[in-house]
Each structure stands twice: as structure tokens, then as C-alpha cells.
């Protein structure tokens, strides 16, 4: 549709509403029969109730966030429409006065297979008949190409406005003006009015109220995302009502959320308990994409409720769980549940790490805070000892940066006890960080967490995270945190092809809400709810720079994370074996042993058998220059080691051009770092201090000009 045609439509619709309002305001008495929410069909994904359109309009005009977002395609059209409304208001001064304090509800509904549309309901306040309004409207469009026709409906009459391929349907029901681009949606709204004769009083303390139906929201998510399992997580809640508060630095929503009593989950359990505090930031690292933390006074209370709810809500599953645990207890001759839960403190959290180049999208982390970490270590060691004693399989362990990564071999235990939310922890790996026992379905995220934890790159040292946590307050039942730059790749990959294009066009708008936090607190059978989205208009550019750095740092990150280092089991180390081969998820290792430790040159291959690197060992430690290779055999990187620690790093493009050079001290990045274009020109330069970027980094165009 041409832009001039679009403007024309908006102006005609604006005049249509304006003239109708003037007629009703000046001539007819107020009926006030319906509230706008009563015209909304019950299957709305969400409803936005605006108490005063004019008030919201004025706020948006002054708001910094709105001004910044207007340049993105998704918001550009809304901003353009507001400008037309302003122009219309200047042309018709009475219209602006009439529109002041008009309540409007906007809702979203499914209108077909994976198709959704909006319904608009406005309370006009005064109405008995509509003949005068229709006459004036017809005069406005009689010399134009706009056509209006009446469609009979069992519950009233619906008008269709048509201009070329554009169609809009509206009807008037007593004091309400109802419109949508979907005829079926307007008809459903009329039918809803017939069953909602009592005026529904809605208490609103802000200009904008948002209602979410989580079951319908789950269906919508399924329509735009490939992974339909996400809908199950939304359906753990029933509905949410929030009031929006807008300022120049953040969007803030406050209200209440009702859990679904028919859904068995840990969320349902914490709704019966007092809240607690979260210390997850002490071990969650800066590459965290998102986390959800469940807090309670003590796990014993949560455990009793969990088992009781399990028994009441799903007796069959509970019976199967009890039978499985009884068999396991008999086989191991211990109370597995008692041993495992005896050390659990007041927090259980799920962490989603950022999607790295070598990481699978399904990698996930479970962090459980202990009452006392030594108790947790003792009990987990005792459990592993009992399993090992009664099975022929030895415990698999990996040593990394002074931490041991263990393998937990009780298949399905977490799903069995905690429910479907934990089904991805089939046979997890685990380690100990701070006061937490940290599990994952792969050793790779644990190795990354250990590395960043040792360097101090945790959310505890992230100013933006700590500020957001302070805004949410302490002692909640549930805390949630999202770093949008770290979640974008997950989101993009999860969307269906048709939705990906729209998301990519508006990526900057999404990234600008850099950190999002939420909290749920038990209060009289519901959760008091807070959602805060902090805005940073510079975040998209900062994200772009970080992504460029990540591309350059990917290889050294893998080396530092230990993906290329062999792990010698105790059973081999104590033997007199002189040669050993082993395999991890990422690589195959082959080399000689001396006194149970690697000796000489060890060869590292990928799972397809291509040589990835050569590690020169002496006295059990890497010492000297270790080359790493592309799959075609060309040199990828040279890493200098001294007594087992990295002392220097160089990386190359396929043609041999220098790609990166990084200084090291005591095994961590420390000093000057430079990254280059494949032309040999400098891309960026800066400094590391104790493994972290420090000071101002300078970026350059390929022509040598400095980037702002």
C-alpha cells in the first residue's frame, strides 16, 4: 500500500472517530452500559487497557525510550501514526478535547492457524442511535474510493470499510466502538457483549494495565517458535495483571500473577512458602544469558510440599517415582533421597549460558545452594562411592583450573523428583563453586563457568546486574534475570523462518532493553509481581563490538576452557601403562605416559579424526610451543606454555596472516592484545588485566580510520 494511501486511511479513520465522538458527546445521553474489557473475547493472549489515551500519548511524546525506539521498523509505523494523530488534532482542536480521558482496550487473539490479530475497543461514553454518525461518515467518503458496507450479524450490525486491498471492520455496541481488521474477531466481540451484561469494574492505578493469559501466551509462542516445549513452561502460570510505569531509563511493571493450581511444579510449591534471598550472582558468570532462581526458607519444607503435591496432583506418577526410589534404595542400600537432599539449602536455580560457537543450544545449568559446602561434598562423594561400589563402572572425573568435574549417574533422578522442568538433566555432570553444587547436561558449560569464576567474572561484579537486583528488592520466592544480548542467538534460532526476519529487523530495539529482571513474592494466594527492563540505547553498538571480539577470541577461549587437554583417570595414572588414548565430547587424545602423567608430544584430533593440535609435555605439564590447526592442516594458532601455564598466544587466518596476538602472565590474559583484519590491518587493540578487559579499547576501519 502506498504511503499516501496509508495516510489517507488514518486521516479518514481519525475523522470518523472524531465526528462520531462530537455527535455523541454533544447530542446523546450517556448509557455507560459496558466496560471496554467486557467486549474482549475470553481467549485473548493479552489485553492492554488504557485509561486515558491522551495521557499516554503525551507521555510517549516526552519519553526518551520511545524517541529512541521510533527508528526501528516495528515502532516506526506506530510513531508515524501518532504524528498523523497530532496533525489531525491540530486541524480539529475539538477532537483533542473529546479524546481526552477516553478508555481504550487493545487485545490480541488467534484468528486462524498460527495467525493472530488485534481487537480495538473504545468507550465513547454517550450513545443512543448511530444514524447521524453514519450520515456524516458517508459524506466524508462519498467522493473517494473508500467503500462501506453493512454485514448482518446475529448480535448486531458490522460495518466494513474497504480501500483497495485494505479492509477494516467496526461496530457500535451501546457505548462501545469495536474495531479490527478481522471480521470474525469483531463478531466474537459482539457475542461476548451479549454474555457480559453487568458492568465490570476494574481497579486501575496506572495509565496502562496489561493482562496476560499464560495458556494463550504459550499457544502464541508455539506459533512463532520451532520448540513447542516452551509453551509448557508458560502454562505453569495461569494469568498475570500488571500496571506499567514508564520513565526515561526503564519500563517497570507491577502487579500480581496467579499460578495454575492444576500444574505440578516447583513454582507451585514455592507459592506456599515464604520467600528467601538469592546469592546466585556469586557463582553465575557474566556470560549468563538468563537465570530463574527459586528461593525458600529451607528445602525440607519445599521437599515435603513437593512430595505431597506430587501425590495429590499426579498419583500415578508419584507411585511410579516411589517405586523407582524404593528399587534404587534397595539396590544401593541407602536412602538416596535423604542423602541427596540432606545438604540442600534455600535456593535452586536454572541458568542458561550464552550460546558459544562450540556450544549446543540445549546446554543448561542447575545450581543448588548448599547448607554447608563441605556437607554437600561429603554426601555427593558418599553417593558416588555407593554407586561405584555396586556397579562395574568407575566414576568419570575431569580436573580443570583446580576444580573437579564429576559425573552423576542416576538417570532421570532430577525429573523424577523435581518434575518436568528438570527433564534435560538426564545424567548430568557436576562441580562445586562457592556454596553451590552446579550441575549441567554437558561438561563444557561447567568448564566455562569454572574459568570465569576463577577470574572473578561473576555477576556479583557486574554493576548492571547488581543495580537491577537492588531495584527488585530482597527475599522473594522467585528471581529472574535476562541479559538480552546474550539471549538473542537463542531467540533467533528458536523462531520460525517467517518470524526471524521481523526479529532481525528489530534486533536493535530488543538489545536496547539490555537487562530484564523479574521477581515473584507470595501474597494472599497470588504472587506479587515485578518486571523491570532497563534501557540502554548504546547497547546494540556495544553488543556488535562484543560479538566481533568474541569471533576473534573463540579459539583461545576453547583452549583456556581445557577442551584440548587430556584427562588421565586415576586408574590409569597408578598403572604402569606407557601409552593412552581417551575421548571427550569435543576431541580424541593420544600420547605417551611417564609415571602416570602425559609425556612428550600429545596429539589432539576432532571426533572425525582430523588433527587439531600438538601439546608438548614435560614432567606432566605442557611446556613449549603448542601448534593448533585448521581441519585442512593449516596453522590456526601458536600457544606458548611455560610450566603448564599459557605465556603467549598468536592466531592466524587460513592464508597465514596474523589474526590475533595476546600477552599473558601467570596463565591469564594480562597486557596488550591486538586483533587484525584478514588484510593485515589492525581491527582493535586494548589491554587485559588479570584475564579481564580493562581501560578503553580502540577499534579501526579496514582503512585505518578510528571507529567511535
KEFI-385729 format. One line per 3 residues: their letters; for each residue x, y, z of C-alpha. Coordinates in Angstrom, 1 decimal. Layout:
BEGIN
A) X:Y:Z  ...
END
This chain:
BEGIN
XXX) 0.0:0.0:0.0  1.3:3.5:-0.9  2.3:5.7:2.0
XXX) -0.1:8.5:0.8  -2.9:5.9:0.8  -2.0:4.8:4.2
XXX) -2.1:8.4:5.5  -5.4:8.9:3.9  -6.8:5.8:5.7
XXX) -5.5:7.0:9.0  -6.9:10.5:8.5  -10.3:9.2:7.4
XXX) -10.5:6.8:10.4  -9.4:9.6:12.7  -12.1:11.9:11.4
XXX) -14.6:9.0:11.5  -13.9:8.5:15.2  -13.7:12.3:15.9
XXX) -17.0:13.1:14.2  -18.7:10.3:16.0  -17.4:11.4:19.3
XXX) -18.5:15.0:18.7  -22.0:13.9:17.8  -22.3:11.5:20.8
XXX) -20.7:14.0:23.2  -23.0:16.9:22.2  -26.3:15.2:21.4
XXX) -26.9:11.9:23.2  -27.2:11.0:26.8  -24.7:8.6:28.4
XXX) -25.7:5.0:28.6  -22.4:3.6:30.1  -23.6:0.0:29.8
XXX) -20.3:-1.7:29.0  -16.8:-1.6:30.2  -14.3:-2.0:27.4
XXX) -12.9:-5.2:28.9  -16.3:-6.8:28.7  -16.2:-6.7:24.9
XXX) -12.9:-8.7:24.8  -13.4:-12.4:24.0  -12.0:-14.7:26.7
XXX) -9.3:-16.2:24.6  -7.1:-13.0:24.5  -3.4:-13.6:24.6
XXX) -3.0:-10.2:26.2  -5.2:-7.2:26.9  -3.8:-3.7:27.2
XXX) -6.3:-1.4:29.0  -5.5:2.3:28.6  -7.4:4.6:31.0
XXX) -6.5:7.8:29.2  -5.3:7.7:25.6  -4.4:11.4:25.7
XXX) -2.3:11.0:28.9  -0.4:8.0:27.4  0.1:10.0:24.1
XXX) 1.6:12.9:26.0  3.9:10.6:28.0  5.2:8.9:24.8
XXX) 6.0:12.3:23.2  8.2:13.2:26.1  9.8:9.8:26.7
XXX) 13.4:9.1:25.8  12.9:5.4:25.2  10.1:6.0:22.8
XXX) 12.1:8.6:20.9  15.0:6.1:20.6  12.9:3.2:19.5
XXX) 11.0:5.0:16.8  13.8:4.4:14.3  13.2:0.6:14.3
XXX) 10.7:-0.8:11.8  8.3:-2.3:14.4  7.9:1.0:16.2
XXX) 8.3:3.3:13.1  4.7:2.7:12.0  3.3:3.4:15.5
XXX) 5.3:6.6:15.7  4.1:7.7:12.2  0.5:7.1:13.2
XXX) 1.0:9.2:16.3  2.3:12.0:14.1  -0.8:11.8:11.9
XXX) -3.0:11.9:15.1  -1.1:15.0:16.2  -1.7:16.6:12.8
XXX) -5.4:15.7:13.0  -5.7:17.2:16.5  -4.2:20.5:15.2
XXX) -6.7:20.5:12.4  -9.6:19.7:14.6  -8.9:21.2:18.1
XXX) -12.2:19.9:19.5  -11.2:16.4:18.6  -8.3:16.5:21.1
XXX) -10.5:17.7:23.9  -13.1:15.0:23.1  -10.4:12.3:23.1
XXX) -9.1:13.2:26.5  -9.6:10.5:29.1  -11.2:8.1:26.6
XXX) -10.6:4.5:27.8  -9.4:2.0:25.2  -8.6:-1.7:25.3
XXX) -6.4:-3.4:22.8  -6.3:-7.2:22.8  -4.6:-9.9:20.7
XXX) -6.4:-13.1:19.6  -5.9:-16.2:17.4  -7.9:-15.9:14.2
XXX) -6.6:-18.9:12.3  -3.8:-21.5:12.3  -0.8:-19.6:13.6
XXX) -2.5:-16.3:12.8  -3.2:-13.6:15.3  -4.9:-10.2:15.1
XXX) -5.8:-7.2:17.3  -9.1:-6.0:18.6  -9.7:-2.4:19.5
XXX) -12.5:-1.3:21.9  -13.1:2.3:22.8  -15.6:3.6:25.4
XXX) -17.3:6.6:23.7  -19.4:7.4:26.8  -22.6:8.7:25.1
XXX) -24.8:6.9:22.6  -28.4:6.1:21.8  -28.5:5.9:18.0
XXX) -25.9:6.0:15.2  -27.8:7.4:12.2  -26.3:10.9:12.4
XXX) -22.8:9.5:12.7  -23.3:7.2:9.7  -24.6:10.1:7.6
XXX) -21.6:12.3:8.4  -19.2:9.4:7.7  -20.7:8.7:4.3
XXX) -20.4:12.3:3.4  -16.7:12.2:4.2  -16.0:9.3:1.9
XXX) -18.6:9.7:-0.9  -16.2:11.2:-3.4  -13.4:8.8:-2.6
XXX) -12.6:5.2:-3.4  -13.4:4.1:0.1  -16.4:1.7:0.2
XXX) -18.6:1.0:3.2  -21.0:-1.9:3.5  -23.1:-3.4:6.3
XXX) -22.8:-7.0:7.3  -25.6:-8.6:9.2  -24.6:-10.5:12.4
XXX) -26.8:-12.4:14.9  -25.7:-9.9:17.6  -25.9:-6.6:15.6
XXX) -24.5:-5.0:12.5  -20.9:-4.8:11.4  -19.6:-2.2:9.0
XXX) -16.7:-2.9:6.6  -14.5:-0.1:5.3  -12.7:-1.1:2.2
XXX) -10.0:0.7:0.3  -8.3:-1.3:-2.4  -6.9:-4.4:-0.6
XXX) -7.2:-2.8:2.9  -10.2:-3.7:5.0  -11.3:-2.7:8.5
XXX) -14.4:-3.9:10.4  -16.2:-2.0:13.1  -19.4:-2.0:15.0
XXX) -21.1:0.1:17.7  -22.5:-1.6:20.8  -24.2:0.8:23.1
XXX) -21.3:3.0:24.4  -18.5:0.9:22.8  -16.8:1.4:19.4
XXX) -15.3:-2.0:18.4  -12.9:-2.5:15.5  -10.5:-4.9:13.9
XXX) -9.0:-6.0:10.6  -10.6:-9.4:11.3  -14.4:-9.6:10.7
XXX) -14.5:-12.8:12.8  -12.9:-11.0:15.8  -15.5:-8.2:15.7
XXX) -18.3:-10.8:15.6  -16.8:-12.6:18.6  -16.6:-9.3:20.5
XXX) -20.3:-8.7:19.8  -21.1:-12.2:21.1  -19.0:-11.5:24.2
XXX) -21.0:-8.3:24.9  -24.2:-10.4:24.8  -23.0:-12.6:27.6
XXX) -21.4:-9.7:29.7  -24.4:-7.5:30.6  -23.1:-6.4:34.0
XXX) -20.6:-3.6:34.1  -17.3:-4.9:35.1  -15.4:-2.6:37.5
XXX) -11.7:-2.7:37.0  -9.4:-1.0:39.6  -6.6:0.6:37.7
XXX) -3.8:2.5:39.5  -1.8:3.4:36.4  -2.4:4.7:32.9
XXX) -1.8:1.3:31.3  -2.9:-2.1:32.6  -1.6:-5.3:31.0
XXX) -3.4:-8.7:31.4  -1.7:-11.9:30.2  -3.3:-15.3:29.8
XXX) -0.3:-17.7:30.1  -2.1:-20.6:28.4  -2.9:-18.5:25.4
XXX) 0.6:-16.9:25.5  2.0:-20.4:25.3  0.0:-21.1:22.2
XXX) 1.3:-17.9:20.6  4.9:-18.8:21.5  4.3:-22.2:19.8
XXX) 3.1:-20.4:16.6  6.3:-18.3:16.2  8.9:-20.7:17.7
XXX) 10.1:-24.1:16.5  10.5:-25.5:20.0  6.9:-26.0:21.2
XXX) 8.1:-27.2:24.6  8.5:-23.6:25.6  4.7:-23.4:25.8
XXX) 4.7:-25.9:28.7  6.8:-23.5:30.8  4.4:-20.6:30.2
XXX) 1.5:-22.8:31.2  2.8:-23.2:34.8  1.2:-19.9:35.5
XXX) -2.5:-19.0:35.0  -2.7:-15.3:34.4  -0.9:-12.0:35.2
XXX) -2.2:-8.5:35.6  0.4:-5.6:35.6  0.4:-1.9:35.7
XXX) 3.1:-0.2:33.5  5.2:2.6:34.8  7.3:4.3:32.1
XXX) 10.4:6.6:32.6  13.4:7.5:30.5  15.6:4.7:31.8
XXX) 13.4:1.7:32.2  10.0:0.0:31.8  8.6:-1.2:35.1
XXX) 5.6:-3.4:35.6  4.0:-4.2:39.0  1.0:-6.4:39.7
XXX) 0.1:-9.9:40.5  0.4:-13.4:39.0  -1.7:-16.4:39.7
XXX) 0.0:-19.9:39.4  -2.0:-22.7:37.8  -3.1:-25.0:40.7
XXX) -3.5:-27.8:38.2  0.1:-27.8:37.2  2.6:-29.7:39.4
XXX) 5.9:-27.8:39.6  8.5:-26.3:41.9  6.8:-22.9:41.2
XXX) 3.6:-24.2:42.6  5.4:-25.4:45.7  7.2:-22.1:46.4
XXX) 3.8:-20.3:46.2  3.0:-21.8:49.7  6.3:-20.8:51.3
XXX) 7.9:-17.6:52.5  10.5:-16.1:50.2  14.2:-16.2:50.6
XXX) 17.3:-14.4:49.3  19.4:-15.3:46.3  23.2:-15.4:46.2
XXX) 23.4:-16.8:42.7  25.4:-13.8:41.5  28.4:-15.1:43.4
XXX) 28.8:-18.1:41.0  26.7:-17.1:37.9  29.2:-15.7:35.4
XXX) 29.0:-12.8:33.0  28.3:-14.9:30.0  24.9:-15.9:31.6
XXX) 22.1:-15.5:29.1  19.3:-15.9:31.7  18.5:-17.5:35.0
XXX) 15.5:-18.3:37.2  16.1:-18.8:40.9  13.6:-20.4:43.3
XXX) 14.1:-19.3:47.0  12.6:-20.7:50.2  13.4:-20.7:53.9
XXX) 14.6:-24.3:53.9  14.5:-27.1:51.4  13.0:-29.5:53.8
XXX) 9.7:-27.5:53.8  9.8:-27.4:50.0  10.5:-31.2:49.8
XXX) 7.5:-32.1:51.9  5.2:-29.9:49.8  6.8:-31.2:46.6
XXX) 6.1:-34.8:47.6  2.6:-34.1:48.9  1.6:-32.1:45.8
XXX) 3.0:-34.8:43.6  0.9:-37.4:45.4  -2.3:-35.3:45.3
XXX) -2.0:-33.9:41.7  -0.5:-36.9:40.0  -0.9:-40.1:42.0
XXX) 0.2:-42.4:39.1  3.5:-40.5:38.6  4.0:-40.3:42.3
XXX) 3.5:-44.1:42.7  6.0:-44.7:39.8  8.5:-42.4:41.4
XXX) 8.1:-44.1:44.8  8.5:-47.5:43.3  11.7:-46.4:41.4
XXX) 13.2:-44.8:44.5  12.4:-47.9:46.6  14.2:-50.1:44.0
XXX) 17.2:-47.7:43.9  17.4:-47.6:47.7  17.3:-51.4:47.9
XXX) 20.0:-51.7:45.3  22.3:-49.1:46.8  21.4:-50.0:50.4
XXX) 20.9:-46.3:51.2  18.1:-43.7:51.3  19.1:-41.9:48.0
XXX) 16.6:-39.0:48.5  17.8:-38.4:52.1  21.5:-38.5:51.1
XXX) 20.9:-36.1:48.2  18.6:-33.6:49.8  20.3:-33.5:53.2
XXX) 22.7:-30.8:52.1  20.4:-28.6:50.0  19.9:-25.1:51.3
XXX) 17.4:-22.4:50.4  17.9:-21.9:46.6  17.5:-23.9:43.4
XXX) 18.3:-22.1:40.2  18.3:-22.8:36.4  21.0:-21.0:34.4
XXX) 21.1:-20.7:30.6  24.6:-19.9:29.4  25.3:-17.7:26.4
XXX) 25.4:-19.7:23.1  29.0:-20.0:22.2  30.3:-21.2:18.8
XXX) 31.2:-24.6:20.1  28.2:-25.0:22.5  25.0:-26.8:21.8
XXX) 21.7:-24.9:22.2  20.4:-27.4:24.8  23.2:-26.8:27.3
XXX) 21.8:-25.8:30.6  23.0:-25.5:34.2  21.3:-26.3:37.6
XXX) 22.8:-24.6:40.6  21.7:-25.7:44.1  22.8:-23.8:47.1
XXX) 24.1:-26.0:50.0  23.6:-25.6:53.7  27.3:-26.0:54.0
XXX) 29.5:-26.9:51.1  31.6:-29.4:52.9  28.5:-31.4:53.8
XXX) 27.4:-31.3:50.1  30.9:-32.6:49.0  30.8:-35.4:51.6
XXX) 27.3:-36.5:50.8  27.8:-36.4:47.0  31.1:-38.3:47.4
XXX) 29.3:-40.9:49.6  26.6:-41.3:47.0  29.2:-41.7:44.2
XXX) 31.1:-44.2:46.3  27.9:-46.4:46.9  27.1:-46.3:43.2
XXX) 30.6:-47.2:42.2  30.9:-50.0:44.8  27.8:-51.7:43.4
XXX) 28.4:-51.1:39.7  31.3:-52.1:37.5  31.7:-48.5:36.1
XXX) 34.3:-46.2:37.6  33.4:-42.6:38.3  34.3:-40.3:35.4
XXX) 36.1:-37.1:36.6  37.9:-34.2:34.9  40.3:-31.8:36.6
XXX) 40.1:-28.2:35.4  41.6:-25.0:37.0  41.7:-26.6:40.4
XXX) 38.1:-27.9:40.3  36.9:-31.4:39.6  34.0:-32.1:37.2
XXX) 32.2:-35.3:38.3  29.6:-37.4:36.5  26.2:-38.1:38.2
XXX) 25.0:-41.5:37.1  21.4:-41.7:38.5  19.5:-41.5:35.2
XXX) 16.3:-39.4:35.4  16.7:-38.6:39.1  16.1:-34.8:38.7
XXX) 13.0:-35.2:36.6  11.8:-37.9:38.9  11.9:-35.7:41.9
XXX) 11.6:-32.1:40.7  9.3:-32.6:37.8  9.3:-32.0:34.0
XXX) 11.1:-28.6:34.3  14.3:-30.6:35.0  13.9:-33.3:32.4
XXX) 17.1:-32.1:30.5  19.2:-33.2:33.4  19.2:-36.8:32.4
XXX) 22.7:-37.9:33.6  24.4:-34.6:34.5  28.0:-33.6:35.3
XXX) 28.6:-31.5:38.4  31.2:-29.5:40.2  31.4:-27.2:43.3
XXX) 31.6:-23.4:43.1  31.4:-21.3:46.2  28.4:-22.5:48.3
XXX) 26.7:-24.2:45.3  26.7:-27.6:43.7  26.5:-26.9:40.0
XXX) 25.1:-29.5:37.6  24.9:-29.5:33.8  24.0:-31.8:30.9
XXX) 27.5:-31.3:29.5  30.9:-30.6:31.0  31.5:-27.7:28.5
XXX) 29.3:-25.1:30.4  30.9:-26.2:33.7  34.4:-25.7:32.3
XXX) 33.4:-22.2:31.1  31.9:-21.3:34.4  34.9:-22.5:36.3
XXX) 37.2:-20.4:34.2  35.2:-17.3:34.6  34.6:-17.9:38.3
XXX) 38.3:-18.3:38.9  38.9:-15.0:37.1  36.2:-13.2:39.1
XXX) 34.0:-12.6:36.1  30.8:-13.2:38.0  27.5:-11.2:38.1
XXX) 28.5:-10.2:41.6  31.0:-7.9:39.9  28.6:-6.8:37.2
XXX) 27.3:-3.3:38.0  24.2:-3.6:35.8  23.1:-6.9:37.3
XXX) 23.6:-5.7:40.9  21.7:-2.4:40.2  18.8:-4.4:38.8
XXX) 18.8:-6.8:41.7  18.7:-3.8:44.1  15.7:-2.4:42.2
XXX) 13.8:-5.7:42.6  14.5:-6.0:46.4  15.4:-9.0:48.5
XXX) 13.6:-12.0:50.0  11.4:-13.1:47.1  10.1:-16.5:46.1
XXX) 11.4:-16.3:42.5  14.0:-14.1:40.9  14.6:-14.0:37.2
XXX) 17.3:-12.3:35.1  17.8:-11.9:31.3  20.8:-10.3:29.5
XXX) 19.2:-9.7:26.1  22.5:-9.5:24.2  23.3:-13.0:25.5
XXX) 19.9:-14.4:24.7  19.4:-13.0:21.1  21.0:-16.0:19.3
XXX) 18.8:-18.5:21.2  15.7:-16.4:20.4  16.6:-16.0:16.7
XXX) 17.4:-19.7:16.3  14.1:-20.7:18.1  11.9:-18.5:15.9
XXX) 10.3:-19.9:12.7  11.7:-18.6:9.4  8.9:-16.1:8.9
XXX) 9.4:-14.6:12.4  13.2:-14.5:12.2  13.2:-11.8:9.5
XXX) 11.0:-9.4:11.6  13.1:-10.1:14.7  16.3:-9.4:12.9
XXX) 15.0:-6.0:11.6  14.2:-5.0:15.1  17.2:-6.5:16.8
XXX) 18.5:-3.2:18.0  15.2:-2.5:19.8  15.4:-5.9:21.6
XXX) 19.0:-5.4:22.6  18.4:-1.9:23.9  16.4:-3.4:26.8
XXX) 19.8:-4.7:27.9  18.9:-6.2:31.3  15.5:-7.5:32.3
XXX) 14.7:-8.7:35.8  11.6:-10.1:37.5  10.5:-11.2:40.9
XXX) 7.5:-13.1:42.4  6.6:-12.9:46.0  3.8:-14.9:47.8
XXX) 1.0:-12.7:48.9  -2.6:-14.0:49.8  -2.6:-16.9:47.3
XXX) -1.0:-14.9:44.5  2.4:-13.8:43.5  3.2:-10.1:43.8
XXX) 5.0:-9.5:40.5  7.7:-7.0:39.4  9.2:-6.8:36.0
XXX) 11.9:-4.2:35.2  13.5:-3.7:31.8  16.5:-1.3:31.9
XXX) 17.1:0.6:28.7  20.5:1.4:27.1  20.3:3.0:23.7
XXX) 24.0:2.3:23.2  23.6:-1.5:23.9  23.2:-2.5:20.2
XXX) 26.6:-1.0:19.3  28.2:-2.4:22.4  26.8:-5.8:21.5
XXX) 28.2:-5.5:17.9  31.7:-4.8:19.3  31.5:-7.6:21.8
XXX) 30.4:-10.0:19.0  33.4:-9.0:16.9  35.7:-9.6:19.9
XXX) 34.0:-13.0:20.5  34.7:-14.1:16.9  38.4:-13.3:17.5
XXX) 38.5:-14.8:21.0  36.6:-18.0:20.2  39.7:-20.2:19.6
XXX) 41.7:-19.0:22.7  38.5:-19.3:24.8  38.3:-23.0:23.8
XXX) 41.9:-23.6:24.6  41.6:-21.8:28.0  38.5:-23.8:28.8
XXX) 40.5:-27.0:28.6  38.8:-28.6:25.6  42.2:-29.7:24.2
XXX) 43.7:-31.1:27.4  43.6:-34.8:28.1  42.4:-36.0:31.5
XXX) 44.1:-39.1:32.9  41.9:-41.2:35.1  43.3:-42.4:38.5
XXX) 43.0:-46.0:37.4  45.5:-45.3:34.5  47.7:-42.9:36.5
XXX) 48.5:-45.5:39.1  49.2:-48.2:36.5  52.5:-48.7:34.5
XXX) 50.8:-48.1:31.2  53.1:-46.3:28.7  50.5:-45.1:26.1
XXX) 47.0:-43.9:26.4  44.1:-42.8:24.2  40.9:-41.1:25.5
XXX) 37.9:-39.2:24.2  35.8:-36.3:25.3  32.7:-34.7:23.7
XXX) 35.0:-32.4:21.7  38.2:-34.3:20.9  40.2:-37.5:20.9
XXX) 43.6:-37.6:22.7  46.6:-39.8:22.1  50.0:-39.8:23.7
XXX) 52.7:-41.4:25.9  52.7:-41.7:29.7  55.5:-41.5:32.1
XXX) 54.9:-42.2:35.8  51.1:-42.0:35.0  51.4:-38.4:33.5
XXX) 51.4:-37.2:29.9  54.9:-37.2:28.4  56.3:-36.0:25.1
XXX) 54.0:-34.7:22.3  50.3:-35.5:22.7  48.1:-35.4:19.6
XXX) 44.6:-33.9:19.7  42.1:-34.9:17.0  38.5:-33.9:16.4
XXX) 35.8:-36.6:16.5  36.2:-37.0:12.7  39.9:-37.8:13.1
XXX) 41.3:-34.5:11.9  44.4:-33.3:13.7  43.6:-30.3:15.9
XXX) 46.8:-29.7:17.9  50.0:-31.0:19.3  50.8:-30.5:23.0
XXX) 54.5:-30.8:24.2  54.5:-32.3:27.7  57.4:-32.4:30.1
XXX) 57.1:-33.7:33.7  53.3:-33.9:33.2  52.9:-30.3:32.2
XXX) 52.7:-28.6:28.8  56.0:-26.7:28.2  57.0:-25.1:24.9
XXX) 55.1:-24.0:21.8  51.9:-25.9:21.0  50.6:-25.6:17.4
XXX) 46.8:-25.8:16.7  45.5:-26.5:13.2  42.5:-25.9:10.9
XXX) 40.9:-29.0:9.6  42.8:-28.7:6.3  46.1:-28.8:8.2
XXX) 47.0:-25.1:8.0  48.3:-23.4:11.1  45.5:-21.9:13.2
XXX) 47.3:-20.8:16.4  50.6:-21.0:18.3  50.4:-21.1:22.1
XXX) 53.5:-20.7:24.2  53.4:-22.6:27.5  55.8:-22.3:30.5
XXX) 55.5:-24.9:33.2  51.9:-25.7:32.3  50.6:-22.1:32.0
XXX) 49.9:-20.1:28.9  52.6:-17.4:28.4  51.7:-16.1:25.0
XXX) 49.2:-16.5:22.1  49.1:-15.9:18.4  46.4:-16.8:15.9
XXX) 46.4:-16.8:12.1  44.0:-16.6:9.2  43.9:-19.5:6.7
XXX) 46.4:-17.7:4.5  48.9:-17.3:7.3  48.1:-13.6:8.0
XXX) 48.3:-12.8:11.7  44.8:-12.6:13.3  45.4:-12.0:17.0
XXX) 48.2:-11.7:19.5  47.6:-11.6:23.2  50.0:-11.2:26.2
XXX) 49.8:-13.5:29.2  51.1:-13.5:32.7  50.8:-16.5:35.1
XXX) 48.4:-18.3:32.7  45.8:-15.5:32.3  45.5:-12.7:29.8
XXX) 47.4:-9.7:31.1  48.8:-6.9:29.0  48.4:-5.8:25.3
XXX) 46.1:-7.5:22.9  45.7:-6.8:19.2  43.3:-8.2:16.6
XXX) 43.6:-7.8:12.8  41.6:-7.9:9.6  42.5:-10.6:7.1
XXX) 44.1:-7.8:5.1  46.7:-7.4:7.9  45.2:-4.0:9.0
XXX) 44.6:-3.5:12.8  41.0:-4.1:13.8  41.2:-3.4:17.5
XXX) 43.7:-3.0:20.4  43.4:-2.8:24.1  44.6:-4.3:27.4
XXX) 43.7:-7.2:29.7  44.3:-7.2:33.4  44.1:-10.5:35.3
XXX) 42.0:-12.0:32.5  39.5:-9.2:32.0  39.4:-6.4:29.5
XXX) 40.4:-3.1:31.1  40.6:0.5:30.0  39.3:1.8:26.7
XXX) 39.6:-0.4:23.6  40.2:1.2:20.2  38.5:0.0:17.1
XXX) 39.5:0.8:13.5  38.1:0.5:10.0  40.0:-1.5:7.5
XXX) 41.2:1.8:6.0  42.8:2.6:9.3  40.3:5.2:10.4
XXX) 39.3:5.1:14.1  35.7:4.0:14.9  33.8:5.9:17.5
END
